[in-house]
């Protein structure tokens, strides 16, 4: 009897030991799953917090960048830049035009006074005309030397850029030599 | 029902993989993608902010610059007359023909057209030849090259041609008066015939639009032009110069 009892006790212990060894891996598995889940959840939580922080930053930046006041100021800056570029071009072109006008020939009575002043009594004016910077003086005079004398007188005035003529002809009907003298004028600020 | 160790392990493995896959695909990856997207957005916005922060401080300087440039542009534009019509141009000329008692026989006025400015400057340069170059090289004297400014910018031009009966003194006086306008109106052609007393004066009137300018001449009321080339003689005003 004692022998049987001993067997039952041993048997019980064996079964209990078996059960203990059976439940141990399950616990480990559950623990592993729980730890992994926890780690992943913690990581996810961290990502969520990062996302919240970023969203906050982005919203703040977006509010600044797209604020009506900033947009209006940026538009004004762009418009001012365009205006300044246009004005630069306008000024440059207008200055170019004004430089041409400042140096332009201004035909007036002063040149005619010089032409008149250099004349001597034998020289007769037929016609005086001006075109494109040159004064054309049609003269008549009794001697062949009168044209060259008059041209040299005009040259000595140093008023014109150039004084020239291209010969003369004798007119039998009034016994006068006729020629056209060309006086090239200086421009406004080129004298 | 009892499971063997192997079965338990397989179940564990499945659950573990399931949990990991679920967390990564459903939670972590979408969140990471969103974070990446937000980071890119943030970088973009930060760049925009940087541009804004460097741009906005320019505003006062740009405003001042525009004011100064506008003033300079107005000053330059003021040297050129504003666009006027043929009838308005007559208000410049007819007071002169009246003042100098000239008989206006014919007037031709062109339409305004777009043109480049022409200063009517004739360039006079000495001819250059080989020996002259050698001589100048020896003497150290070099001919100055005659130049005149040009501009390819365009503006409006109206050409007005007046034919007049007058005497030479009055003709000269009128030229002096036109010169005294000192504006963008230029005598480009003129002629006086001593035998007939017929004079002609052609004026190129250059004009340009303005930004904001108050100094233009106004053309109001009627003007009664007289002038019949009275041979009675010149009066005190002949040859006077009235500066603008």
Interface residues (C-beta under 8 A of the other chain):
Chain A: X22 X25 X26 X29 X32 X33 X36 X37 X40 X41 X43 X44 X47 X48 X50 X51 X54 X55 X57 X58 X61 X62 X64 X65 X70 X73 X74 X76 X77 X80 X81 X83 X84 X87 X88 X90 X91 X93 X94 X95 X96 X97 X98 X99 X100 X101 X102 X103 X104 X105 X106 X107 X108 X109 X110 X112 X113 X125 X126 X127 X128 X129 X130 X131 X132 X133 X134 X161 X162 X184 X185 X187 X188 X190
Chain B: X2 X5 X8 X9 X11 X12 X15 X16 X19 X20 X23 X24 X27 X28 X31 X32 X34 X35 X38 X39 X41 X42 X45 X46 X48 X49 X52 X55 X56 X58 X59 X62 X63 X65 X66 X69 X70 X72 X73 X76 X77 X79 X80 X117 X118 X119 X120 X121 X122 X124 X146 X148 X149 X150 X151 X152 X153 X155 X172 X173 X175 X176 X178 X179 X184 X186 X187 X188 X189 X190 X191 X192 X193 X194 X195 X206 X208 X239
